[in-house]
């Protein structure tokens, strides 16, 4: 990203704890510390003070809380702004973006509680304007695809762009080489194209011939989770009411952590179901999604009651 001038958070890499600590003495806070290796998404610390940063360096580089991932440390600028997810189809040269989405990561209403894999999503994001889209197409999406091709690693498939809309413009928070979960659950139901035609075009290198289209509406997904998630929770509770979705156009029950047994379909994970509904706008889609939530039930079920609502009140 640095090499190809793709906007992201400013960062510095360190091999030794002493050099990291020297840098942090003069740094601006809050600041982000990252273990420079695979840490199952957990090797990130947000530090508000120098004392917290010193403790973070000890935790990552000396105590090796995240194992060998902490041999190197990345110190990164703390970005603030609205988060937006944009998924895109890529055939190696051409990139076609899908409609925008926004995820709610915190476990509880009002963005309180622990971070999760996502407690619900909505699409489109009202903060992802035409102006933002045009900037991202030129400065982020196409630049990323061209950069991978230039490095001899051209990409074909679905690319996930996690963006932060900062006061200095959109910047990349993260990439994933897959559909976002649960973002795909509000994006794909709004897609007009046959997904197999688009996937074939990505494989065959003819994505430029595809007119990718999305419905002029909105979708909201509410995650039904097991009580105790994202920490400890029980499995094996029978899920009642899934048949209520049969024949209901614009309503979906996506299975995330379920299992088929002799007793029926049971809970088998932290995030159990993603209940999605469409509507003419975010307000109607949210109302429909929360109505559909009432159609299903299982022991210890919990959910956030404000998915998409914070946006409408802004």
N, C-alpha and C positions, 0 to 999 in steps of 0.2 A: 504493500500500500504506500509506503514511504517512497519507494523507487518510482512508482507510477503516479504519484501525486493524487491519490484517492483520499478524500477527507476523512480523518479519524482522530481519535484522541492522541494528543502528544504523549510520547513515552520514551523511557530510557531503560536499557537492559543492564543488569549487574550480575557478575560472577562471584563477587565476594561480599559478605555482610558488611565489612568495614567501609567499602566504597559506597554501598547503598545507604548506610547511616550518615556518611558525610554529605551526600546529596540531599537527604531528607532534612538535615539541619537547616537548609536554606529554602526548602520547598514551600509551595503554597497549599493550604489545606481547605477543604478535605482533599484527600489523595487516595489513589487505588493501588494496592499491592497485589500482584498476581504471581502464583507459582508458574514458572515457564515450562509446563509439561502437563501430561494428562492427570487430572485430579478429579475426574467424574463431576465436573461443573462446580466443585466446592472450593477450589484453591484461590478464591478471591476475597480480599479484605478491604473494606472501605474505612479509612482512618481519618478521624476528624482533628486529631492533634498529633504533635511530634511524639508524645509519650505512646499513643496508640500505634503509631508507625514503627517505633522502636520495638514494641512488643510483637508487632506483626513480622518484622524481619527475623526476630528470634524464633517465632513460631514456625515460619516457613523455611528459613535457611539453616538454623541451628538445631532446633528441636525436630525438624523434618516431619512435621505433622502430616504433610501430604507426600511423604516418601521422596523418591528421587526427583519428582516433579519440582521440588524446591531447591534443586542444585543451582538453578538460575532464577533470578527474580526480575519481574517487569514492574517498574514504577510508572503509573499512568495518570494522566490528567483526569480529574473527576468531572464528567460532563453532566449538565442539567438540561432538562427540557422534556418535551413529549416523546415517548417511545412509539414507534410505528413499525409494523412488520410488512414487508413487501416480498411476495414470492414471485419468481420469474421462471419461465421456460427458456432454455438455452440450447442451441444446436451446435455450439462451438464457435460461431461467429455472431449470429443474430440473437438478441435477447428481447423477449416479449414479457412485460410485467403483467401480473394479475392485479386484481383490485386490492386496495390496502386493507389492513386489519390491525387491531390493537388488542393486546393480551392483558389480563389482570393476573399478576403473579402472586400477590399476597393472599394468605389463606382466609382472611376475615374481611367483613364489610369495612368500607372506608380505607382500603389499602392498609389494614392493620394485620398483625400476625406474621408468621413465618413465610419465607419464600417457598413457592411450590412450582410444579411443572406447568402451572396455568389453571386458574379456577374459572375461566370463561373468556370469551372473546366477542368482538363485534366488528362488523365490516359494513361500509367503509369507515375509515377514520376521518372525521370532519377537519382534522388538522393537516391532513395530507392533501393540500390544495393543488390546483393545476400548476401554479408557479413552483411549488416544491417538487412536483413530479418532473417538470421540464428540467430543473436543475439536476435532479438525481439521475435522469436519463443520460445527460451529458457528462456529469462529473463523477458518477458512481457506477451505474449499471453497465454501460457500454465500456467504460474504462476498465472495469474488473474483468469482463469477458475478454477484451483485447489483451489485457496484461497476461492472463493465463495462456492465451494462444501464443503470445510473444515469448513466453518462458518454455514453450514446447509442451505445455500441459493443457491443451484446449479442453474445455468442459462441455459435456452434453448431459442434460438432465434438468432437475429443478434446483435453482439456487435461491436460498433464503437470505434476504437482506434485513438485518435488524438495525434500524436507524434511530438516531436521537436527533430531534429537531431542536438544535441549540440556538441561542441568540446570534451565533456566528454562521448559522446555516446548517443544513442537514449533514450529519457525520455518521460513519458506520460504527455500530457497536459490535456487531458480530456477523459472521456468515455461517450458514449451515448448508450442506449439500443434500437437502431433502425438503419435503413438505414440512411446514411448521405444524406443531401439535400444541394447542388445538386450533391454530389459525386456519388450517385447511378446512376445518369443519364449518367455517362461515364464508370462506372464499369459494370453494368448489361448488356448493349448492347454487351460487349466483352465476356460475359460468355457463354461457349458452352453447359453447362448442362441445362436440363429442371428445372427451379426454383422450381416447385412443388415437384419434386423428392427430391431435397435437403431439402426443408422445411419439408417434410414428415420424412426424415431421422433425422432431428433435433428433431422432436416431438417424434419419436420412439426410440431415443437413438442409432441409427446405422449410425451415420455420418462417422465413420471410414471406412465404406464400399463404400463411395462415392469418386470417382476420380474427384475432382473438377478441371475443366480445363477452361482456358481463351485463347482467340485468340492472336496470336503473331502479334499484331497491336497496334493502338492507337486510342483514342477518345478525342474530345474536345467539351465542352458544353459552349455556349455563352448565358447568361441570357439577355432577352429583358425585360427592366423594364419601369415603368411609370415615366415620368418626375417629378422630385421632390423627388423620393424615395432616401434614406430611411426616409425622413421627411414627408412633406405633398404632396399628389398627388390626382388627380381626377380619378374617375372610370367611366365605362360605355361606353368607346370608342369601336366601332366595329373593330374586328380584321379581316383583309383581307388576303387572300392567303393561308389559312391552307390546302386547297385541293391540293396544289402543292406538299405536302408530300406523297400523295397517290401513292403507287407503287414504291417509291424511296427506294431501299434497302440501308441500312447503314446510313439513314438520319432519324431523329426523331424530332418531335415538342412535348415536354413534357409540359403539362398544369400545371401552378403553381397558378396563380391568374386570373382565367377566370370564366365566367358565361354564361350559355346558355339562350338566350332571343328570343323573336319573331323576333327581328332585326338580329339575328345571335349570334355568340359567341363574348362576349365583355370583356374588361378588368375589373378585379374585385380585384386588389391587387397591391402591389408594384412591386414584381417580377411576371411578367405575363407569360412568356414562357421560357423554356430552349431548345434552338436549338442545337441539338447534331449531330455530324457527325463522321464517322470513316475514317481512312486512314492507309496507311502502316506504317507511323511514325507520330510523333507529328506535324511536319511541314505540311504534307499532310492533316492530320485530321483538323488542324486549318484552312487551306485554304478552305477545303470542308465546314466546319461549317460556316465560314464567307460568303461563296457563298450562303448557304442555308438561312442565315439571310435575304438575299435580296428577298426571296420568300414571306415573310410576312411583314405586315405593320399595324400600328395603330397610331392614333394621340398621340403626346408627347412621342413616343417611344425613349428610349435611351439605350445604351449598352457600355461596354468597348471594345476597338478595339485591345487590346493587350493580350487577354487570351492565355496563353501558350507561348507567344513570348519571354517574359523575360527569360524563361527557356532555350530556344534555343540559346539566345544571351550570356548566361553565360559562 
